[in-house]
Amino acid sequence: MASATEQNSMLNPDVIISGGGIGGLTLALTLHQIGVTCRVVEASVTMQPLGVGINIQPNAVRELYDLGFTKKDLDRIGVSAREWALLGLNGKEVYTEPRGIAAGYQWPQYATHRGEFHMMLYDTFLERLGPDALSLGARVTGYDCMGGKVTARLIDKNQTTSEQSAKVLIAADGIHSQIRAQMHPLQPPIHWGGAVMWRGTVRAKPMRTGSSFIGLGTDKHRVVIYPISAPDRNGNALINWIAEVTRDNFDGWSEQGWFRPVPVKDFINHFNQFKYDWLDVPEMLSQTKEAYENPMIDRDPVSTWVDGPVALMGDAAHAMYPTGSNGASQAIIDARVIGAKFLQYGITPAALSAYNSDLCDPVSKLVLRNRGAGPFGLLKLLDDRCGGIFEDVNTVIPSKEREEFMAEYKEAAGFSRDKLNKAAPTIQLGRRY
């Protein structure tokens, strides 16, 4: 049973977090770590392991370790990545590099099922903060600022409205954030550039290193494949795949919903030519039990993520194309930087302003870089220069040009190896508010 002090902190938290996804839960765990009270408001009535595969970059894994998660925890829900490989339409290598520990990082890169990762965060949240710090089946519909505080307007699953005041409000409520809509009422609608993704998983033997991220095809017609579990006794792992095509987006997204189940037969014809001696893509797709279709969407960057005591984070701040595999990682970084700024400036608008100054501009540039194909821009270069078919890639894109392209992307995404390895912890161990 909660103590009187704990009950008071639940009724009068320092921070209200709108959204209990990866970013919101990471922020809650960070605030608990530094001694700041919070309440998470989540629209889902129950937490479920939804989604497919995601990558967690070394800069975000470092933050998870600093939150008390271990290699054993992450190995339980994912697999450490060893290689990142781009291959052309003819199946030949365009660019490969080691990843994580194999690349000299002090922290690994992980590929995992998004839902399993989310549930790990959720279970840890319940263990550390308790269920009373979470309101399920409720969402924040707006806010009012007055007298140095912010009041969040809430509505629950029964359509009952209420209000909750705190020192600050953090919007971790995703690409459809109503808090962002209030902060930026003239923002353009969700942006779709024409790319359609079909996603799913199959059990199969991992390729290449056994833990390789493989991007195969062109920037507008490709398949991405990587394992998200360790192999079983038969050598089979859960393999995440994403099949993508870009089509005319003149009329906008006309399908029903943003993430819907579809039969594989509805799209497999787009990938009939993806057959190689080491991989038969149509055969792999046909083994999928459940496939999902969704458009590749993001939002145009905004000038600020902050309105006084209110701040955006995660997809509410910077929804981005998944081409760089860093959406979840950036949400984790957001949470940790917010925590660090609270330690420096107190639970104040000044702390949120400092967070905004550090991240809004560079991450907004990353959103646009990912919209331009992100690291898959190498495949665009290849397609522009030779149509994606080549004998020796060095005659099309010299190795130095390929290496510089990838180094620039990693710098922009915040996981340049040497810079990250030398960086001080975002939050020093043991720091308390």
C-alpha positions in Angstrom: 0.0 0.0 0.0 1.3 3.4 -1.0 2.5 5.8 1.8 0.8 9.2 2.3 3.8 10.8 0.7 3.6 8.5 -2.3 -0.2 9.0 -2.6 0.3 12.8 -2.6 2.9 12.6 -5.3 0.4 10.6 -7.5 -2.2 13.3 -7.0 0.2 16.2 -7.3 3.0 15.0 -9.6 5.9 17.3 -10.7 5.5 16.1 -14.3 2.6 14.8 -16.3 3.6 12.6 -19.2 1.0 12.2 -22.0 1.7 8.8 -23.6 3.0 5.5 -22.3 5.0 4.4 -25.3 8.8 3.9 -25.5 9.6 7.6 -25.0 7.0 8.2 -22.3 8.0 5.2 -20.2 11.8 6.0 -20.6 11.1 9.5 -19.4 9.1 8.1 -16.4 12.0 5.8 -15.5 14.5 8.6 -15.8 12.4 10.9 -13.6 12.1 8.1 -11.0 15.8 7.6 -11.1 16.6 11.3 -10.3 13.8 11.7 -7.7 11.2 13.6 -9.7 7.5 12.5 -9.4 5.4 11.9 -12.4 2.1 10.5 -13.7 1.8 8.8 -17.1 -1.5 9.2 -19.0 -1.9 6.5 -21.7 -4.9 6.2 -24.1 -4.7 2.4 -24.4 -6.9 0.5 -21.9 -4.3 -2.3 -21.7 -0.6 -2.4 -22.6 0.0 -4.9 -25.4 3.2 -5.9 -27.3 2.4 -4.3 -30.6 4.4 -3.6 -33.7 7.3 -5.3 -35.5 11.1 -4.9 -35.5 13.0 -1.8 -34.4 16.7 -1.0 -34.0 18.1 0.6 -30.8 21.3 2.5 -31.7 24.4 2.4 -29.4 23.7 6.0 -28.1 20.3 4.8 -26.8 21.6 1.5 -25.5 24.1 3.5 -23.4 21.1 5.4 -21.8 19.3 2.1 -21.1 22.4 0.7 -19.4 22.5 3.9 -17.3 18.9 3.3 -16.4 19.8 0.0 -14.9 19.0 -2.3 -17.8 21.6 -5.0 -18.6 22.9 -6.9 -21.6 21.0 -9.9 -20.2 17.8 -7.9 -20.3 18.3 -6.8 -23.9 19.4 -10.2 -25.0 16.2 -11.6 -23.7 14.1 -9.4 -26.0 16.4 -8.9 -28.9 19.8 -9.6 -30.6 23.0 -7.6 -30.8 23.6 -6.3 -34.3 26.9 -7.1 -36.0 26.6 -5.7 -39.5 24.8 -3.1 -41.6 24.8 -4.0 -45.3 23.4 -2.3 -48.4 23.0 -4.5 -51.5 22.0 -3.4 -55.0 19.1 -4.6 -57.1 21.4 -7.4 -58.5 22.2 -8.6 -54.9 25.8 -7.4 -54.9 27.3 -5.4 -52.1 27.2 -1.6 -52.2 28.3 -0.9 -48.7 28.9 -2.9 -45.5 30.2 -2.1 -42.1 30.3 -3.7 -38.6 27.9 -2.3 -36.0 27.8 -2.0 -32.3 30.6 -3.7 -30.3 32.1 -5.1 -33.5 32.5 -1.6 -34.8 34.4 -0.4 -31.8 31.4 1.2 -29.9 31.5 0.8 -26.1 27.8 -0.2 -26.3 26.0 -2.6 -28.6 23.2 -1.9 -31.2 20.1 -4.0 -30.7 17.5 -5.3 -33.0 14.3 -6.3 -31.2 10.5 -6.7 -31.5 9.1 -3.3 -30.6 6.3 -4.8 -28.5 8.8 -6.9 -26.5 10.9 -3.9 -25.8 7.9 -1.8 -24.8 6.8 -4.5 -22.4 10.2 -4.7 -20.8 10.0 -0.9 -20.2 6.4 -1.3 -18.9 7.2 -4.1 -16.5 10.2 -2.1 -15.1 7.9 0.9 -14.8 5.4 -1.1 -12.7 8.2 -2.5 -10.6 9.8 0.8 -9.8 7.0 3.4 -9.9 4.0 1.2 -9.3 0.7 0.9 -11.1 -0.8 4.0 -9.4 1.7 6.2 -11.4 -0.1 5.2 -14.6 -3.6 6.1 -15.9 -4.7 3.7 -18.6 -7.7 4.4 -20.9 -7.2 8.2 -20.7 -5.6 10.9 -22.8 -4.6 14.5 -22.7 -6.7 16.6 -25.0 -5.2 20.0 -24.3 -3.6 22.2 -21.7 -3.8 25.6 -20.0 -0.9 27.5 -18.5 -1.4 29.8 -15.5 0.4 30.8 -12.3 3.6 29.0 -13.1 1.9 25.7 -13.6 0.2 23.8 -16.4 -3.2 22.1 -16.2 -3.8 19.1 -18.5 -7.3 18.5 -19.7 -8.0 14.7 -19.7 -10.8 12.5 -21.0 -11.1 8.8 -20.1 -12.5 5.8 -21.9 -16.0 6.6 -20.5 -15.8 10.1 -22.0 -15.5 11.6 -18.5 -13.4 14.8 -18.4 -11.1 15.9 -15.7 -8.0 18.1 -15.1 -4.6 17.5 -13.6 -2.0 20.2 -12.7 1.8 19.9 -12.5 4.9 21.9 -12.9 5.4 20.7 -16.5 3.6 18.6 -19.1 5.5 16.4 -21.6 3.8 15.2 -24.7 4.9 11.7 -25.7 1.7 11.0 -27.4 2.9 10.3 -30.9 2.4 11.6 -34.4 -1.3 12.4 -33.8 -0.4 14.4 -30.6 -3.2 16.8 -29.6 -0.8 18.7 -27.5 1.4 19.4 -30.5 -1.8 20.4 -32.4 -2.6 23.0 -29.7 1.0 24.2 -29.6 1.1 24.5 -33.5 -2.4 24.9 -34.7 -1.4 25.8 -38.2 0.9 22.8 -38.7 0.5 21.0 -42.1 -1.2 17.6 -42.1 0.9 14.4 -41.7 3.3 14.1 -44.7 3.3 11.1 -46.9 6.0 11.0 -49.7 4.5 8.0 -51.6 6.4 5.1 -50.0 4.3 2.2 -48.9 5.7 -0.4 -46.5 4.5 -4.0 -45.9 5.9 -5.5 -42.7 6.0 -8.9 -41.1 8.2 -11.6 -39.5 9.1 -15.2 -40.4 11.2 -17.8 -38.7 14.2 -18.6 -40.8 18.0 -19.0 -40.6 19.7 -15.6 -40.3 21.9 -14.5 -43.2 25.5 -13.2 -43.6 26.9 -12.7 -40.1 23.9 -14.2 -38.4 22.9 -10.7 -37.1 23.0 -8.5 -40.1 20.8 -5.6 -41.1 20.3 -6.0 -44.9 18.9 -3.3 -47.2 18.4 -4.7 -50.7 17.3 -3.0 -53.9 16.9 0.7 -54.7 15.8 3.7 -52.7 12.3 3.4 -54.1 12.0 -0.4 -54.4 13.6 -2.4 -51.6 13.5 -5.0 -48.9 15.0 -4.7 -45.4 15.7 -7.8 -43.5 17.2 -8.4 -40.0 16.8 -10.9 -37.1 15.2 -9.8 -33.9 15.8 -12.9 -31.8 18.7 -15.3 -31.1 18.6 -18.5 -33.1 16.7 -21.5 -31.6 18.0 -25.0 -31.3 17.3 -25.5 -35.1 19.3 -22.4 -36.0 16.1 -20.4 -36.9 15.6 -16.8 -35.6 12.6 -14.5 -35.9 13.4 -12.4 -39.0 11.9 -9.0 -39.4 11.2 -7.9 -42.9 10.0 -4.6 -44.5 9.1 -4.5 -48.2 8.8 -1.0 -49.7 7.7 0.6 -52.9 7.3 4.3 -53.7 4.3 5.3 -55.9 2.5 8.4 -56.9 1.2 10.3 -53.9 -0.8 12.9 -55.8 -4.1 11.9 -54.2 -2.7 11.2 -50.8 -3.1 8.1 -48.7 -6.5 6.7 -49.6 -6.4 3.3 -47.8 -8.2 2.7 -44.6 -6.1 3.2 -41.5 -2.4 3.7 -41.0 -1.4 0.2 -40.0 -3.6 -2.6 -41.3 -3.3 -6.3 -41.9 -3.2 -7.4 -45.5 -2.7 -10.7 -47.4 0.8 -11.2 -48.7 -0.7 -12.0 -52.1 -1.8 -8.4 -52.4 1.7 -7.1 -52.7 4.1 -10.0 -53.3 4.1 -9.3 -57.1 6.2 -6.2 -56.5 9.1 -8.3 -55.4 9.1 -11.2 -57.8 12.4 -10.2 -59.3 14.1 -10.3 -55.8 15.5 -13.8 -56.3 19.2 -14.6 -55.6 21.2 -17.7 -55.0 21.4 -16.7 -51.3 17.8 -15.4 -50.9 14.4 -15.9 -52.5 12.4 -12.9 -51.3 9.0 -14.0 -52.7 9.4 -17.3 -50.9 10.3 -15.6 -47.7 7.3 -13.3 -47.9 5.0 -16.2 -48.6 6.0 -17.9 -45.3 4.6 -14.9 -43.3 1.5 -15.5 -41.3 0.6 -11.9 -40.6 1.6 -8.9 -42.8 0.8 -5.3 -42.2 0.6 -2.3 -44.6 1.3 1.3 -43.7 2.5 4.4 -45.4 5.9 5.8 -44.6 4.9 9.1 -42.9 6.4 11.9 -40.9 5.6 15.5 -40.0 7.2 18.7 -41.2 9.6 20.0 -38.5 8.3 22.8 -36.3 10.1 25.9 -35.0 10.0 24.9 -31.3 9.0 21.9 -29.2 8.2 24.0 -26.2 5.4 26.3 -25.0 6.4 27.5 -21.5 5.9 24.5 -19.1 4.9 22.2 -22.0 7.3 20.2 -24.2 7.1 17.7 -27.0 9.2 14.6 -27.3 9.5 11.4 -29.4 7.1 11.2 -32.4 5.1 14.2 -31.0 8.2 16.3 -31.6 9.9 14.7 -34.6 8.0 11.8 -36.2 10.4 10.6 -38.9 10.8 8.0 -41.7 12.2 4.8 -40.3 15.0 4.8 -43.0 17.6 5.5 -40.4 16.4 3.1 -37.8 16.5 5.8 -35.1 13.0 6.9 -34.2 12.9 4.8 -30.9 16.5 5.7 -30.2 15.8 9.4 -30.4 12.8 9.2 -28.1 15.1 7.5 -25.5 17.7 10.3 -26.0 14.9 13.0 -25.6 13.9 11.5 -22.3 17.4 11.4 -20.9 18.1 15.0 -22.0 14.9 16.2 -20.4 16.0 14.5 -17.1 19.4 16.1 -17.3 18.0 19.5 -17.9 15.7 19.1 -14.8 18.8 18.4 -12.7 20.5 21.5 -14.1 17.6 24.0 -14.1 14.9 22.5 -11.9 11.5 21.4 -13.0 10.9 24.6 -14.9 10.3 26.1 -18.3 14.0 27.0 -18.4 14.8 23.3 -18.3 12.5 22.6 -21.2 13.9 25.6 -23.1 17.4 24.2 -22.7 16.2 20.8 -23.9 14.7 22.5 -27.0 17.9 24.4 -27.7 20.0 21.2 -27.6 17.8 19.0 -29.8 15.1 20.7 -31.8 17.3 22.0 -34.6 19.6 19.1 -35.2 16.8 16.5 -34.9 14.6 18.5 -37.2 17.4 18.3 -39.8 17.6 14.6 -39.2 13.8 14.3 -40.0 14.4 15.9 -43.4 17.6 13.8 -44.0 15.5 10.7 -43.4 12.8 12.0 -45.7 15.5 12.1 -48.3 16.2 8.4 -47.9 18.6 8.7 -44.9 21.4 6.1 -45.2 19.5 4.5 -48.1 20.6 7.6 -50.0 23.5 5.5 -51.2 21.1 3.3 -53.1 19.6 6.4 -54.7 23.1 7.5 -55.8 23.6 4.0 -57.2 20.3 4.1 -59.0 21.0 7.6 -60.4 24.4 6.5 -61.8 23.8 3.0 -63.1 20.2 2.0 -62.5 21.2 -0.2 -59.6 23.0 -2.8 -61.7 26.8 -3.0 -61.6 29.8 -5.3 -61.6 32.2 -3.3 -59.4 30.6 -0.7 -57.1 33.9 1.2 -56.8 33.5 2.3 -60.5 30.1 3.8 -59.6 30.5 5.1 -56.1 34.2 5.1 -54.8 34.7 3.7 -51.4 35.8 7.0 -49.9 32.5 8.6 -51.1 30.5 5.8 -49.5 32.3 6.0 -46.2 32.0 9.7 -46.0 28.3 9.5 -46.8 27.7 7.1 -43.9 29.9 9.0 -41.5 27.9 12.1 -42.1 24.7 10.3 -41.4 25.9 8.8 -38.1 27.1 12.2 -37.0 23.7 13.7 -37.8 21.9 10.9 -36.0 24.0 11.2 -32.9 25.8 7.9 -32.9 29.2 8.8 -34.4 31.4 6.2 -32.8 34.4 8.2 -31.5 32.2 11.2 -30.4 29.9 8.9 -28.5 32.6 6.8 -26.9 34.2 10.0 -25.5 31.0 11.7 -24.4 30.2 12.1 -20.7 27.1 10.4 -19.4 23.9 12.3 -20.1 23.0 11.8 -16.4 25.8 11.1 -13.9 25.2 7.9 -11.9 23.6 8.8 -8.5 22.5 12.3 -9.4 19.2 13.2 -7.7 16.9 16.2 -7.9 
